[in-house]
């Protein structure tokens, strides 16, 4: 699956509730776990793979695969802490982000069963990070505004360079195709 990156609209849109948990959703969840692992991530939200749905998957160092469908963070602790965060949608960018140390979240699992989870430490942080994706919020929005601006500008320039290289590639391919067509046209006309 493609992981969408900073600058792509789906990352800034609020995700929609999952209406029905069926085999299509379960297949999406499986593919999200595979994609997350391929990219060495510990969490992945629907919008990050172009699915504007309120669901995310998490697997931290305890090895437990957790699925959160239509989650709601219903409680957060007053105690906060800073921790360096990164994101598969903003590769190779890291920043210390302040978040509540403990949370309580309610969600549905991949079978549609409701559950409530009290989380702290890394698990609480990852859940909050992925939940933000469902709201169209990225971790850089919660940090230093100057750092955010530089990151956004950097990704915009990267996207422009990619678009320019793609346009140049298409132009080269069109030129080669035109030469081949002209050459074939000459051969076809030579026999008349």
QUIQUIJO-V731705 format. One record per backbone hydrogen bond with DSSP energy under -1.0 kcal/mol. CO is the residue of the C=O (numbers start at 1). NH is the residue of the N-H. E is the energy in kcal/mol with one decimal. If there is no record, write none. Layout:
BEGIN
co->(CO & CO)
nh->(NH & NH)
e->(E & E)
END
This chain:
BEGIN
co->(5 & 8 & 9 & 16 & 22 & 23 & 24 & 25 & 26 & 27 & 28 & 29 & 30 & 31 & 32 & 33 & 34 & 35 & 36 & 37 & 42 & 44 & 45 & 46 & 46 & 47 & 48 & 51 & 52 & 53 & 54 & 55 & 56 & 57 & 58 & 60 & 66 & 68 & 69 & 72 & 75 & 79 & 81 & 83 & 85 & 87 & 89 & 90 & 95 & 97 & 99 & 102 & 103 & 104 & 104 & 105 & 106 & 107 & 108 & 109 & 113 & 115 & 117 & 119 & 120 & 121 & 122 & 123 & 124 & 125 & 126 & 127 & 128 & 129 & 130 & 132 & 132 & 133 & 134 & 138 & 139 & 144 & 145 & 146 & 147 & 148 & 149 & 150 & 151 & 152 & 153 & 154 & 155 & 156 & 157 & 158 & 159 & 160 & 161 & 162 & 163 & 164 & 165 & 166 & 167 & 168 & 169 & 170 & 171 & 172 & 173 & 174 & 175 & 176 & 177 & 178 & 179 & 180 & 181 & 182 & 183 & 184 & 185 & 186 & 189)
nh->(8 & 11 & 12 & 54 & 26 & 27 & 28 & 29 & 30 & 31 & 32 & 33 & 34 & 35 & 36 & 37 & 38 & 39 & 41 & 40 & 59 & 57 & 48 & 49 & 51 & 50 & 4 & 53 & 16 & 55 & 70 & 46 & 68 & 44 & 66 & 63 & 58 & 56 & 108 & 106 & 104 & 101 & 99 & 97 & 95 & 90 & 6 & 93 & 85 & 83 & 81 & 77 & 119 & 74 & 75 & 117 & 72 & 115 & 69 & 112 & 109 & 107 & 105 & 103 & 124 & 125 & 126 & 127 & 128 & 129 & 130 & 131 & 132 & 133 & 134 & 135 & 137 & 136 & 15 & 141 & 142 & 148 & 149 & 150 & 151 & 152 & 153 & 154 & 155 & 156 & 157 & 158 & 159 & 160 & 161 & 162 & 163 & 164 & 165 & 166 & 167 & 168 & 169 & 170 & 171 & 172 & 173 & 174 & 175 & 176 & 177 & 178 & 179 & 180 & 181 & 182 & 183 & 184 & 185 & 186 & 187 & 188 & 189 & 190 & 192)
e->(-2.1 & -1.7 & -2.4 & -2.4 & -2.5 & -2.4 & -2.0 & -2.5 & -2.2 & -2.4 & -2.2 & -2.2 & -2.0 & -2.6 & -2.9 & -2.3 & -2.5 & -1.6 & -3.2 & -1.7 & -2.0 & -2.7 & -1.4 & -1.9 & -2.4 & -1.6 & -3.2 & -2.4 & -2.2 & -2.0 & -3.6 & -2.8 & -2.7 & -2.3 & -3.1 & -2.0 & -2.4 & -2.1 & -2.2 & -2.7 & -2.3 & -2.9 & -2.1 & -2.5 & -1.8 & -1.5 & -2.4 & -1.2 & -3.0 & -1.3 & -2.2 & -2.4 & -2.5 & -2.2 & -1.4 & -2.9 & -2.6 & -2.5 & -2.2 & -2.1 & -2.2 & -2.2 & -2.6 & -2.6 & -1.0 & -1.9 & -2.8 & -2.4 & -2.1 & -2.6 & -2.8 & -2.7 & -2.1 & -1.1 & -1.0 & -1.2 & -2.7 & -1.2 & -2.8 & -2.0 & -1.5 & -2.3 & -2.4 & -2.3 & -2.3 & -2.8 & -2.5 & -2.4 & -2.3 & -2.1 & -2.3 & -2.1 & -2.3 & -2.2 & -2.5 & -2.5 & -2.5 & -2.4 & -2.6 & -2.4 & -2.3 & -2.4 & -2.3 & -2.3 & -2.2 & -2.3 & -2.4 & -2.4 & -2.2 & -2.4 & -2.5 & -2.3 & -2.2 & -2.5 & -2.5 & -2.5 & -2.5 & -2.6 & -2.1 & -2.0 & -2.1 & -2.3 & -2.1 & -1.8 & -1.2)
END
